Amino acid sequence: MNAELVALHECAHAVALAARTGTLTESIFIGCKPDGTCAAGINGNSNIPFQAGGSADWIVYNLVGHAAEKFFDLAGANRQGALRDDIVAEKIFRASWQPHEWDVVLTIIDADIKNLVVNYRACIEELAAAVLAQSPSAVVVLGEERLVYKLGADKIEEILTKHGLETPRRFGCGYTDDQFTRQLERHTLNAQIAEASDILAAESYNHRRFAEGKRLDTLEFLDHQAWVNHYRSAAVEVIAW
């Protein structure tokens, strides 16, 4: 995805966190190629306890990013970019409600997500513009240049407040610039793998889905280094028929 769409995705998360739990997002990161393509992002919210919201709040928080993508750019929306969001939401959903409740609960949550994006559209757009208005830092990731945009809590709070969202709750954040650079390594490697081989791309995608799906702490940030070390050295054999 491009940087603008990723920024909208991440800013929708920040808006949902404020609207549903009154919690301030500590930082929003966006990384991309110099032309704005091959973008990835994350909210730096590593210290929020699960108890800060209810199950429905966290499901809305996780699913609203992709919902915002579809709202602002249906053709450009990318479900694979929301893989971890989907996994976390599904785990919470299955742990919180019984199968006979699923249809009703999903209908309510889906409506909540749509209403949040519509009601706070202007806030999401202004936050996204503010992220990309920051002076980016340049990093080299697996031999490729990336620009990293970061919006801090003070500016996030200012924009949220302007749009009527109060955020009296803060939990701090241990998420660092270096951690985001490691995430960009995985994201860059995903792109390189996809360019080289559909087979290896499918393997790495399924590996990530399994690895993240079995994690118990759904809010814990991932250490991407083991994944990068494994797949950076992977190779695909071409079989002649």
C-alpha positions as CSV (number, residue, x, y, z in Angstrom):
1,M,0.0,0.0,0.0
2,N,1.0,3.6,-0.3
3,A,1.9,5.8,2.6
4,E,-1.3,7.8,2.6
5,L,-3.5,4.7,2.9
6,V,-1.3,3.2,5.6
7,A,-1.4,6.5,7.5
8,L,-5.2,6.4,7.4
9,H,-5.2,2.8,8.7
10,E,-3.0,3.6,11.6
11,C,-4.7,6.8,12.5
12,A,-8.1,5.0,12.5
13,H,-6.6,2.8,15.2
14,A,-5.6,5.8,17.2
15,V,-9.0,7.3,16.9
16,A,-10.7,4.1,17.9
17,L,-8.5,3.8,21.0
18,A,-9.5,7.2,22.1
19,A,-13.2,6.9,21.3
20,R,-13.6,3.4,22.9
21,T,-11.2,3.6,25.9
22,G,-10.2,7.2,26.4
23,T,-6.6,6.2,25.9
24,L,-4.0,8.3,24.1
25,T,-1.8,6.7,21.4
26,E,1.8,7.4,22.3
27,S,3.2,7.4,18.7
28,I,2.3,6.6,15.1
29,F,5.0,5.3,12.8
30,I,4.8,5.1,9.0
31,G,7.7,3.7,6.9
32,C,7.9,3.6,3.1
33,K,10.1,3.9,0.0
34,P,11.0,7.5,-1.0
35,D,8.2,7.4,-3.5
36,G,5.7,6.5,-0.9
37,T,5.1,2.9,-1.9
38,C,5.7,-0.3,0.0
39,A,4.4,1.3,3.1
40,A,3.9,-0.1,6.6
41,G,2.9,1.4,9.9
42,I,2.2,0.8,13.6
43,N,0.8,2.4,16.7
44,G,3.3,2.6,19.5
45,N,1.1,1.4,22.4
46,S,3.1,-1.4,24.0
47,N,2.1,-0.8,27.7
48,I,-1.7,-0.7,27.5
49,P,-3.3,-3.4,29.7
50,F,-6.0,-5.5,28.1
51,Q,-8.3,-4.4,31.0
52,A,-8.3,-0.8,29.7
53,G,-11.2,-1.8,27.4
54,G,-13.8,-4.5,27.0
55,S,-13.6,-7.3,24.4
56,A,-15.7,-5.3,21.9
57,D,-13.5,-2.3,22.3
58,W,-10.4,-4.2,21.4
59,I,-12.1,-5.9,18.4
60,V,-13.2,-2.5,17.1
61,Y,-9.7,-1.2,17.7
62,N,-8.1,-4.0,15.7
63,L,-10.6,-4.1,12.8
64,V,-11.1,-0.4,12.3
65,G,-7.8,0.1,10.4
66,H,-8.8,-2.0,7.4
67,A,-12.3,-0.6,7.6
68,A,-10.8,2.9,7.2
69,E,-8.8,1.7,4.2
70,K,-12.0,0.5,2.5
71,F,-13.8,3.6,3.4
72,F,-11.2,6.0,1.9
73,D,-9.9,3.8,-0.9
74,L,-11.8,0.6,-1.6
75,A,-9.6,-0.4,-4.6
76,G,-6.4,0.1,-2.7
77,A,-7.4,-1.6,0.6
78,N,-5.2,-4.6,1.4
79,R,-6.5,-7.3,3.8
80,Q,-3.1,-9.0,4.0
81,G,-1.7,-5.8,5.6
82,A,-4.2,-6.3,8.4
83,L,-3.2,-9.9,9.1
84,R,-2.2,-9.4,12.8
85,D,-5.2,-7.1,13.4
86,D,-7.5,-9.9,12.2
87,I,-5.7,-12.6,14.2
88,V,-5.9,-10.6,17.4
89,A,-9.6,-9.7,16.9
90,E,-10.5,-13.3,16.1
91,K,-8.8,-14.6,19.3
92,I,-10.6,-12.1,21.5
93,F,-13.9,-12.8,19.7
94,R,-13.7,-16.6,20.2
95,A,-12.6,-16.2,23.8
96,S,-15.4,-13.8,24.7
97,W,-18.6,-15.2,23.1
98,Q,-20.2,-18.5,22.5
99,P,-21.0,-19.7,18.9
100,H,-24.7,-19.0,19.2
101,E,-23.9,-15.4,20.0
102,W,-21.6,-14.7,17.1
103,D,-24.0,-13.5,14.5
104,V,-25.6,-10.9,16.8
105,V,-22.3,-9.7,18.2
106,L,-20.6,-9.4,14.8
107,T,-23.6,-7.4,13.5
108,I,-23.2,-4.9,16.4
109,I,-19.4,-4.7,16.1
110,D,-19.6,-4.2,12.4
111,A,-22.0,-1.3,12.8
112,D,-19.8,0.2,15.6
113,I,-16.8,0.1,13.3
114,K,-18.6,1.7,10.3
115,N,-20.1,4.4,12.5
116,L,-16.7,5.2,14.1
117,V,-15.1,5.7,10.7
118,V,-17.9,7.8,9.4
119,N,-18.3,10.0,12.5
120,Y,-14.6,10.6,12.9
121,R,-13.6,10.7,9.2
122,A,-12.3,14.3,9.5
123,C,-10.2,13.4,12.6
124,I,-8.7,10.4,10.9
125,E,-7.8,12.4,7.8
126,E,-6.2,15.2,9.8
127,L,-4.2,12.8,11.9
128,A,-2.9,11.0,8.7
129,A,-2.0,14.3,7.1
130,A,-0.1,15.3,10.3
131,V,1.9,12.1,10.3
132,L,3.1,12.5,6.8
133,A,3.8,16.2,7.4
134,Q,6.5,15.3,9.8
135,S,10.1,15.5,8.6
136,P,11.0,11.9,7.9
137,S,14.2,10.1,9.0
138,A,16.0,8.0,6.4
139,V,17.0,4.4,7.2
140,V,18.5,1.6,5.1
141,V,16.6,-1.7,5.5
142,L,18.0,-4.8,3.8
143,G,19.9,-2.6,1.4
144,E,16.8,-0.5,0.5
145,E,16.2,3.1,1.6
146,R,13.1,3.8,3.7
147,L,11.7,7.0,5.0
148,V,10.2,6.9,8.5
149,Y,7.5,9.3,9.7
150,K,6.7,9.5,13.4
151,L,3.9,11.5,15.1
152,G,4.2,11.9,18.9
153,A,1.6,11.9,21.6
154,D,1.4,15.7,22.0
155,K,0.3,16.3,18.4
156,I,-2.0,13.2,18.4
157,E,-3.7,14.5,21.5
158,E,-4.1,18.0,20.1
159,I,-5.9,16.7,17.0
160,L,-8.0,14.2,18.9
161,T,-9.1,17.0,21.3
162,K,-10.0,19.3,18.4
163,H,-12.4,16.7,17.2
164,G,-14.0,16.1,20.6
165,L,-12.1,13.0,21.7
166,E,-10.8,13.2,25.2
167,T,-7.9,11.0,26.2
168,P,-7.4,11.2,30.0
169,R,-5.7,7.8,30.1
170,R,-2.0,7.2,29.3
171,F,0.0,4.1,29.9
172,G,3.4,5.1,28.4
173,C,5.2,3.1,25.7
174,G,8.3,1.0,25.5
175,Y,8.2,0.9,21.7
176,T,11.3,2.3,20.1
177,D,12.4,3.6,16.7
178,D,14.7,0.6,16.4
179,Q,11.8,-1.8,16.9
180,F,10.0,-0.1,14.0
181,T,13.1,-0.4,11.9
182,R,13.1,-4.2,12.6
183,Q,9.4,-4.3,11.5
184,L,10.4,-2.6,8.3
185,E,13.0,-5.3,7.8
186,R,10.2,-7.9,7.9
187,H,8.0,-5.9,5.6
188,T,10.8,-5.2,3.1
189,L,11.7,-8.9,3.1
190,N,8.0,-9.8,2.5
191,A,8.1,-7.6,-0.6
192,Q,11.4,-9.1,-1.8
193,I,10.1,-12.6,-1.3
194,A,6.9,-11.9,-3.2
195,E,8.9,-10.5,-6.1
196,A,11.1,-13.6,-6.2
197,S,8.6,-16.4,-5.6
198,D,4.9,-16.9,-5.1
199,I,5.7,-20.2,-3.4
200,L,8.0,-18.8,-0.8
201,A,5.7,-15.8,-0.3
202,A,2.8,-18.2,0.6
203,E,5.1,-20.1,2.9
204,S,6.2,-17.0,4.8
205,Y,2.7,-15.7,5.0
206,N,1.4,-19.0,6.5
207,H,4.4,-19.1,8.9
208,R,3.6,-15.6,10.2
209,R,-0.1,-16.4,10.5
210,F,0.6,-19.5,12.6
211,A,3.3,-17.8,14.7
212,E,1.1,-14.9,15.6
213,G,-2.1,-16.9,15.9
214,K,-0.6,-19.0,18.7
215,R,0.6,-16.1,20.8
216,L,-1.1,-15.7,24.2
217,D,-0.4,-12.1,24.8
218,T,-2.3,-10.4,22.0
219,L,-1.1,-6.9,22.9
220,E,2.6,-7.8,23.1
221,F,4.8,-6.4,20.3
222,L,6.6,-9.0,18.2
223,D,10.3,-9.5,17.9
224,H,10.8,-9.8,14.2
225,Q,14.5,-10.7,14.1
226,A,14.1,-14.5,14.2
227,W,11.6,-14.4,11.3
228,V,14.0,-12.1,9.3
229,N,16.9,-14.4,10.0
230,H,15.0,-17.5,8.8
231,Y,13.5,-16.1,5.6
232,R,16.4,-13.9,4.5
233,S,18.4,-17.1,4.0
234,A,15.6,-19.1,2.4
235,A,15.8,-20.2,-1.2
236,V,13.4,-21.7,-3.7
237,E,14.3,-24.5,-6.0
238,V,13.0,-24.3,-9.6
239,I,11.7,-27.7,-10.7
240,A,11.8,-28.5,-14.4
241,W,8.8,-30.5,-15.5
